């Protein structure tokens, strides 16, 4: 049996070619069906010589596919158009097996829309893909299972893609992503995490996390990104932070997603070693906007907590423009108030309406209009609270924040 996993990615020379999500999937699926020939191919969307037709044709010609084989696609908001084109190319070339589709774009889209958009005889995986393969194989001989949606909302174990070689390093790799947990306890209306995790937190063992970090350090990596939606939640983050601050190589820097909270002084002291860099998503300092996106923080409390963080370490603060109820004035006010705090880097990002999120379901309420950028990614460009001209001004401010 052949299973080819295809993902459309943005390759960065300092990172492994295979990203963490695909490494996890490959690792888990190989453990599930060790006798199958399972491969992953990452296609670089920003390759100057990117030619989808020739790339897919080469992938097909290098393999001999049979009717019992599968081609699986990871589908994101930026890659869906490539995925749909690739399936048509494969069908034209004579692929007679089944397609498997998974990823946030699949999890967030309702089943009726999936079956209307994707090829017949398709399988859809919503939620955690690591657990999916055995269920798919158990079902596939039964014709009634064709074009079936599988849902996996629980994670029983974490794969180990760095340990088992599913993600490999070359001499050019200096940075990599890891996770110590999955899930987020919050339900921000713009965020896709809630569509998968339902606010549940799944944690690796502390031992597993530290061993993985130590392995990456031994490869000489200069930067390790711990990509948990919120690092400082759950049971293990303090022990991991303590290990990094006292035991890990001083040549390696770490980034984590940090939630502004009270009683974080001990954690911030670990960060003061200079090894741990905090990335903090506050999104807005407008109370009405925050309420519209299910954020309960009070702006003044946020600013005070941010000042406390800045006393210990530098941090990067992210905000969003295009939020519901946001105006040009409120966005400018958020930027201006943040710029008064020393030791803070400000980054502003445009709003995307991700399928399955609460805000996506509220698009009519806010009269959202979208535009496509040069990569085919849709961004909000107009709503009830800002015109296209105001949006363009926010975009200009975002690009020139210092």
ChimeraX attribute file (.defattr): number of C-alpha atoms within 10 A of each C-alpha:
attribute: neighborCount
match mode: 1-to-1
recipient: residues
	/A:1	13
	/A:2	19
	/A:3	21
	/A:4	21
	/A:5	21
	/A:6	22
	/A:7	23
	/A:8	20
	/A:9	19
	/A:10	14
	/A:11	17
	/A:12	12
	/A:13	12
	/A:14	16
	/A:15	18
	/A:16	21
	/A:17	22
	/A:18	21
	/A:19	20
	/A:20	20
	/A:21	17
	/A:22	23
	/A:23	23
	/A:24	20
	/A:25	24
	/A:26	24
	/A:27	23
	/A:28	23
	/A:29	22
	/A:30	16
	/A:31	13
	/A:32	15
	/A:33	14
	/A:34	10
	/A:35	10
	/A:36	14
	/A:37	12
	/A:38	18
	/A:39	15
	/A:40	19
	/A:41	15
	/A:42	17
	/A:43	20
	/A:44	16
	/A:45	19
	/A:46	13
	/A:47	11
	/A:48	7
	/A:49	9
	/A:50	12
	/A:51	11
	/A:52	16
	/A:53	13
	/A:54	11
	/A:55	13
	/A:56	18
	/A:57	15
	/A:58	11
	/A:59	13
	/A:60	17
	/A:61	10
	/A:62	8
	/A:63	10
	/A:64	9
	/A:65	19
	/A:66	14
	/A:67	11
	/A:68	14
	/A:69	19
	/A:70	22
	/A:71	22
	/A:72	22
	/A:73	25
	/A:74	25
	/A:75	22
	/A:76	20
	/A:77	17
	/A:78	16
	/A:79	19
	/A:80	18
	/A:81	13
	/A:82	16
	/A:83	22
	/A:84	15
	/A:85	13
	/A:86	19
	/A:87	18
	/A:88	15
	/A:89	18
	/A:90	17
	/A:91	12
	/A:92	11
	/A:93	13
	/A:94	12
	/A:95	20
	/A:96	16
	/A:97	18
	/A:98	22
	/A:99	23
	/A:100	23
	/A:101	25
	/A:102	22
	/A:103	20
	/A:104	22
	/A:105	22
	/A:106	24
	/A:107	27
	/A:108	21
	/A:109	16
	/A:110	13
	/A:111	16
	/A:112	8
	/A:113	10
	/A:114	20
	/A:115	17
	/A:116	9
	/A:117	10
	/A:118	18
	/A:119	16
	/A:120	12
	/A:121	17
	/A:122	21
	/A:123	25
	/A:124	27
	/A:125	25
	/A:126	24
	/A:127	25
	/A:128	21
	/A:129	24
	/A:130	24
	/A:131	21
	/A:132	21
	/A:133	18
	/A:134	13
	/A:135	10
	/A:136	19
	/A:137	12
	/A:138	10
	/A:139	14
	/A:140	18
	/A:141	11
	/A:142	9
	/A:143	9
	/A:144	9
	/A:145	15
	/A:146	17
	/A:147	21
	/A:148	18
	/A:149	21
	/A:150	18
	/A:151	16
	/A:152	16
	/A:153	16
	/A:154	15
	/A:155	16
	/A:156	10
	/A:157	12
	/A:158	19
	/A:159	19
	/A:160	20
	/A:161	22
	/A:162	19
	/A:163	14
	/A:164	11
	/A:165	11
	/A:166	22
	/A:167	20
	/A:168	14
	/A:169	18
	/A:170	12
	/A:171	10
	/A:172	11
	/A:173	19
	/A:174	20
	/A:175	22
	/A:176	22
	/A:177	19
	/A:178	19
	/A:179	19
	/A:180	23
	/A:181	24
	/A:182	21
	/A:183	18
	/A:184	22
	/A:185	16
	/A:186	16
	/A:187	18
	/A:188	20
	/A:189	23
	/A:190	22
	/A:191	19
	/A:192	20
	/A:193	23
	/A:194	21
	/A:195	21
	/A:196	23
	/A:197	20
	/A:198	16
	/A:199	15
	/A:200	15
	/A:201	16
	/A:202	18
	/A:203	20
	/A:204	17
	/A:205	14
	/A:206	16
	/A:207	12
	/A:208	13
	/A:209	21
	/A:210	19
	/A:211	13
	/A:212	19
	/A:213	24
	/A:214	15
	/A:215	14
	/A:216	23
	/A:217	21
	/A:218	11
	/A:219	13
	/A:220	15
	/A:221	23
	/A:222	18
	/A:223	22
	/A:224	20
	/A:225	17
	/A:226	20
	/A:227	18
	/A:228	20
	/A:229	19
	/A:230	23
	/A:231	25
	/A:232	19
	/A:233	16
	/A:234	15
	/A:235	13
	/A:236	18
	/A:237	19
	/A:238	18
	/A:239	14
	/A:240	18
	/A:241	25
	/A:242	16
	/A:243	14
	/A:244	23
	/A:245	19
	/A:246	12
	/A:247	10
	/A:248	18
	/A:249	16
	/A:250	14
	/A:251	11
	/A:252	18
	/A:253	19
	/A:254	20
	/A:255	19
	/A:256	22
	/A:257	19
	/A:258	20
	/A:259	18
	/A:260	20
	/A:261	13
	/A:262	9
	/A:263	8
	/A:264	15
	/A:265	13
	/A:266	12
	/A:267	16
	/A:268	19
	/A:269	17
	/A:270	21
	/A:271	22
	/A:272	18
	/A:273	15
	/A:274	15
	/A:275	22
	/A:276	24
	/A:277	20
	/A:278	23
	/A:279	22
	/A:280	19
	/A:281	18
	/A:282	20
	/A:283	21
	/A:284	26
	/A:285	22
	/A:286	18
	/A:287	15
	/A:288	15
	/A:289	19
	/A:290	23
	/A:291	16
	/A:292	17
	/A:293	20
	/A:294	14
	/A:295	18
	/A:296	12
	/A:297	17
	/A:298	13
	/A:299	16
	/A:300	11
	/A:301	13
	/A:302	16
	/A:303	17
	/A:304	13
	/A:305	16
	/A:306	22
	/A:307	17
	/A:308	16
	/A:309	22
	/A:310	19
	/A:311	13
	/A:312	18
	/A:313	20
	/A:314	19
	/A:315	22
	/A:316	18
	/A:317	19
	/A:318	16
	/A:319	21
	/A:320	19
	/A:321	25
	/A:322	25
	/A:323	27
	/A:324	26
	/A:325	18
	/A:326	22
	/A:327	22
	/A:328	20
	/A:329	12
	/A:330	18
	/A:331	24
	/A:332	15
	/A:333	15
	/A:334	17
	/A:335	21
	/A:336	12
	/A:337	11
	/A:338	18
	/A:339	15
	/A:340	10
	/A:341	14
	/A:342	13
	/A:343	17
	/A:344	20
	/A:345	16
	/A:346	18
	/A:347	19
	/A:348	21
	/A:349	15
	/A:350	17
	/A:351	18
	/A:352	21
	/A:353	22
	/A:354	23
	/A:355	21
	/A:356	23
	/A:357	20
	/A:358	20
	/A:359	23
	/A:360	18
	/A:361	13
	/A:362	14
	/A:363	15
	/A:364	12
	/A:365	12
	/A:366	15
	/A:367	12
	/A:368	22
	/A:369	16
	/A:370	16
	/A:371	12
	/A:372	11
	/A:373	9
	/A:374	7
	/A:375	10
	/A:376	14
	/A:377	15
	/A:378	19
	/A:379	19
	/A:380	20
	/A:381	23
	/A:382	22
	/A:383	23
	/A:384	15
	/A:385	17
	/A:386	21
	/A:387	15
	/A:388	14
	/A:389	12
	/A:390	17
	/A:391	22
	/A:392	15
	/A:393	14
	/A:394	23
	/A:395	18
	/A:396	11
	/A:397	17
	/A:398	21
	/A:399	12
	/A:400	10
	/A:401	13
	/A:402	10
